């Protein structure tokens, strides 16, 4: 979760109970230590690429396994962000500063923080290349490089963000612009988009729409707002139980949904958004907007594209049950950068980290991995300033719920968990 698009893994953290499963270390104070430097050594028993949710969590787990001095994490960003909070920052319910901590404070004490960028992976020689031609070798490699944001794939962006009335909760640079655009709204179209690519936290593009609607209701502007959700998908949400609940909310709040509709251009000077009809390639439609929230196209980090560790698209090619690489047995992947067929969220990373911990333990003993990841992921769907539907599900898009209640109903308790409990558990539990 470090820089935007770099080493980031998350966008919604699920039920707190999942984070308190056995294997979680007791909460402890942050380990502050010496400033990062480029690789102090040229070999580590465990090398972790990425200082986001997955990278920091696995660094902490590996420290307990092989000792802090034998683990290094490569991360160029000096700030680590808890990105699930950005939905609430964009909706004016939280401050951006609350989502940030210095990377130095989250790297486990004694673990080497190599403040550099990964330039190339050479798994055949058990090494990676960093900036300035620095080579670091490893016995075991954990790839946690997150997902990259590609605003530039939409014509007119990112420069369009210099104009008012447009924001995006996916970037540290534009999330506060979302809240400004919501507050400055007068009357007209309010458009919320979902791109034609995999994204982190597939619920987030909708969450900000529900918060905006609630804010305009509260401030007497709702009757002047024509709210539109323009999504490249053919469904509102991938799990039927929660999709049905969301469609009820959409109907009740008079929100228009346009399916198979992909944002291809923003003319910010004219307040126009151009959408392509995915069922009729080349056919476009122009919408005027008074407010626009952009969810950018996303993809694998550049360093993984055409890398020996990646599949044809650029995602790290791992076994979906063990998270071990399909070709290189001493290489593992976690989080958004992998080709695991589940939603890319921090809750998924929390579940994956326990499985990966067991997998690596057995591989280190020359045994076959036995613990299996079922695809568990979670998305707290914020539907108002005190309401959340807590979606939890597996690889088969079947609900996999924690609580003995109907989680497809909006609840204030789940909002409190999302806004207050989960950030605390994240900083003091999961990352430790």
SVG drawing of the C-alpha trace seen along z (x, -y; Angstrom):
<svg xmlns="http://www.w3.org/2000/svg" viewBox="-37 -25 63 59">
<polyline fill="none" stroke="black" stroke-width="0.4" points="0.0,0.0 2.9,-2.3 3.0,-4.7 0.0,-5.0 -0.1,-2.1 3.2,-0.7 3.4,2.0 -0.2,1.5 -2.4,4.3 -5.9,3.7 -8.9,1.8 -11.3,3.2 -10.6,5.1 -13.1,7.7 -14.5,9.0 -12.3,8.3 -12.6,11.9 -10.7,13.1 -7.7,11.0 -7.7,12.4 -7.4,16.1 -4.6,18.2 -1.2,17.2 -1.7,13.5 1.0,12.1 0.0,10.2 -0.3,6.5 2.9,4.6 4.3,1.1 5.8,0.1 9.4,1.0 11.2,-2.1 14.7,-1.5 17.4,-3.0 16.6,-4.6 16.4,-2.5 19.3,-2.1 20.0,-0.2 20.7,3.5 23.0,3.8 23.8,7.4 23.6,9.0 21.8,12.2 18.8,12.8 17.2,16.0 13.8,14.4 13.4,11.5 10.0,9.7 9.2,7.5 6.7,4.7 6.0,3.0 2.2,3.0 -0.3,5.0 1.0,8.4 4.7,7.5 4.7,6.1 2.5,8.9 4.7,11.6 7.9,9.8 6.6,10.0 5.7,13.7 9.1,14.5 11.0,12.6 9.5,15.1 10.5,18.0 14.1,17.2 15.1,14.2 14.9,10.5 18.4,10.3 17.7,12.9 14.7,11.0 14.6,7.9 11.7,6.0 12.2,3.9 9.9,0.8 10.7,-2.6 7.9,-4.6 8.5,-6.3 4.8,-6.3 2.5,-3.3 -1.2,-3.8 -4.2,-2.0 -6.2,-2.5 -9.6,-1.1 -10.0,-4.3 -9.9,-6.3 -13.6,-5.6 -14.4,-7.5 -11.8,-10.2 -13.4,-10.8 -16.8,-10.9 -15.6,-13.5 -15.9,-11.1 -12.2,-10.6 -9.0,-12.7 -6.4,-11.5 -3.6,-11.7 -5.4,-9.0 -4.6,-6.5 -0.8,-7.2 2.1,-6.0 5.9,-6.2 7.0,-3.0 9.8,-2.8 7.2,-2.4 5.5,0.6 8.6,2.6 9.1,5.2 12.0,4.2 15.3,5.7 14.0,6.5 16.1,4.8 14.2,2.1 15.8,1.7 14.4,-1.6 14.7,-0.9 12.6,0.2 12.6,3.7 13.9,3.4 13.9,7.1 13.4,10.6 15.7,13.5 14.2,16.6 16.5,19.0 19.4,17.4 17.5,16.7 18.1,13.0 16.5,9.7 17.9,6.5 17.2,3.2 17.9,-0.4 21.5,-1.4 22.3,2.2 22.2,3.6 21.7,7.3 20.2,9.1 20.0,12.9 17.6,15.0 16.8,18.5 13.0,17.7 11.2,14.9 7.8,13.4 6.3,11.2 3.8,8.6 4.1,5.8 0.4,4.8 -1.4,3.4 -0.7,0.3 -3.2,-2.4 -3.4,-3.6 -5.2,-7.0 -3.3,-7.7 -5.2,-5.0 -8.2,-7.4 -7.8,-10.2 -7.6,-13.6 -6.2,-12.1 -4.4,-12.5 -4.1,-16.2 -7.9,-16.5 -7.7,-16.3 -6.4,-19.9 -10.0,-20.9 -12.7,-21.0 -15.7,-18.6 -13.6,-15.5 -11.9,-13.2 -10.8,-9.6 -10.6,-7.7 -7.9,-5.4 -5.0,-7.9 -3.6,-9.8 -3.3,-12.9 -7.0,-12.9 -9.0,-11.4 -9.5,-14.8 -10.7,-16.2 -13.6,-13.8 -14.8,-15.3 -14.5,-18.8 -16.5,-17.8 -19.2,-16.3 -19.5,-19.5 -19.4,-21.8 -22.1,-19.9 -25.0,-22.2 -27.2,-20.4 -26.8,-18.0 -25.3,-14.6 -23.1,-12.9 -21.3,-10.1 -19.4,-7.2 -17.3,-4.8 -16.0,-1.2 -13.3,-0.4 -12.9,2.6 -10.0,4.1 -9.4,6.0 -9.5,3.5 -8.7,3.5 -11.8,3.6 -14.5,4.0 -17.0,2.4 -15.2,-0.9 -16.5,-2.5 -20.0,-2.1 -19.3,-3.0 -18.5,-6.6 -21.7,-6.9 -23.8,-5.9 -22.0,-8.3 -22.4,-11.1 -26.2,-10.4 -26.5,-10.4 -24.6,-13.7 -26.8,-15.4 -29.9,-14.1 -28.7,-15.6 -27.9,-19.0 -31.1,-19.3 -29.4,-18.8 -30.6,-15.3 -33.5,-16.4 -31.1,-18.3 -28.7,-15.3 -29.1,-12.7 -26.8,-10.0 -25.4,-7.5 -23.2,-4.4 -21.5,-3.7 -19.9,-0.2 -18.0,1.9 -19.5,5.0 -22.7,6.7 -23.7,7.0 -23.7,4.6 -21.7,7.1 -20.3,10.5 -22.0,12.3 -25.8,12.7 -26.8,12.4 -25.2,9.0 -26.0,7.9 -29.7,8.4 -29.4,6.2 -27.5,3.5 -30.1,3.4 -32.8,2.8 -30.8,-0.1 -30.2,-1.5 -33.9,-1.3 -35.0,-2.9 -32.5,-5.8 -33.3,-6.3 -29.8,-5.7 -29.4,-5.0 -27.1,-2.1 -25.6,-1.8 -24.0,1.6 -21.2,2.4 -20.3,-1.3 -16.5,-2.1 -15.0,-5.5 -12.5,-6.3 -12.1,-10.1 -12.6,-13.0 -12.9,-16.5 -12.5,-18.2 -12.5,-21.8 -16.1,-21.1 -17.2,-18.8 -17.8,-16.0 -17.2,-12.2 -17.0,-9.9 -18.1,-6.3 -17.7,-3.4 -20.5,-0.8 -18.7,2.5 -21.5,4.4 -21.0,2.1 -17.2,1.4 -16.5,-2.0 -19.9,-3.4 -19.5,-6.2 -21.8,-8.4 -20.9,-11.8 -22.3,-12.8 -22.1,-16.2 -21.2,-16.0 -21.5,-18.3 -19.4,-15.7 -17.3,-12.8 -15.7,-10.1 -13.1,-8.0 -12.0,-4.5 -8.9,-4.1 -8.0,-1.1 -5.5,1.1 -3.0,3.8 0.1,5.6 3.2,3.6 5.4,2.9 8.3,5.0 6.0,8.1 4.9,7.7 6.9,10.3 8.7,11.5 9.5,15.2 7.4,15.3 4.2,14.0 1.4,15.3 0.7,14.0 -0.9,10.8 1.7,10.0 0.1,11.4 2.4,13.6 1.5,17.1 0.8,19.0 -1.1,22.1 -4.5,20.8 -4.6,23.0 -1.0,22.8 0.2,19.4 3.4,21.2 4.7,20.3 3.7,22.8 7.2,23.1 9.7,21.9 9.1,23.7 11.0,21.2 9.0,18.2 5.6,17.2 3.0,14.5 0.4,12.7 -2.2,10.0 -3.1,7.9 -0.2,8.8 -1.1,12.4 -3.5,14.2 -5.6,15.7 -9.2,15.7 -10.6,13.7 -11.3,10.0 -8.2,8.0 -8.7,6.7 -6.8,6.4 -9.1,9.0 -8.0,11.5 -4.4,10.7 -5.2,11.4 -6.6,14.8 -3.8,15.5 -1.0,14.6 -2.0,17.5 -2.0,20.0 1.3,18.7 2.9,18.9 2.1,22.6 3.1,23.2 6.5,21.7 7.0,23.5 6.5,26.9 8.6,25.9 11.4,25.0 11.2,28.5 11.1,30.1 7.5,31.1 4.5,30.5 2.1,27.7 -1.2,28.9 -3.1,25.8 -5.4,24.5 -6.7,21.0 -10.4,21.1 -10.4,17.7 -11.9,15.9 -12.2,12.2 -14.3,9.5 -15.7,6.1 -17.5,3.9 -20.0,2.2 -20.5,-1.3 -24.0,-2.3 -24.3,-5.4 -22.6,-7.4 -23.6,-4.7 -24.4,-1.7 -22.4,1.2 -23.3,4.5 -20.5,6.8 -19.8,9.0 -17.6,12.1 -17.2,14.8 -15.0,17.5 -13.6,18.5 -17.0,19.7 -18.6,16.4 -20.5,18.1 -21.0,16.2 -18.5,17.2 -19.8,15.2 -18.3,14.7 -21.4,13.6 -24.6,15.6 -26.7,12.8 -27.9,11.9 -24.8,9.9 -26.6,8.7 -28.6,6.2 -27.3,2.7 -26.0,2.4 -24.5,-0.4 -22.4,2.1 -20.6,3.1 -20.0,-0.6 -18.4,-1.0 -16.2,2.0 -15.2,0.6 -14.5,-2.9 -13.0,-2.3 -12.3,1.3 -10.6,2.4 -8.0,-0.4 -7.0,0.4 -6.7,4.1 -4.8,3.4 -2.0,1.2 -1.8,3.2 -2.7,6.7 -2.4,7.7 0.8,5.8 2.4,7.3"/>
</svg>
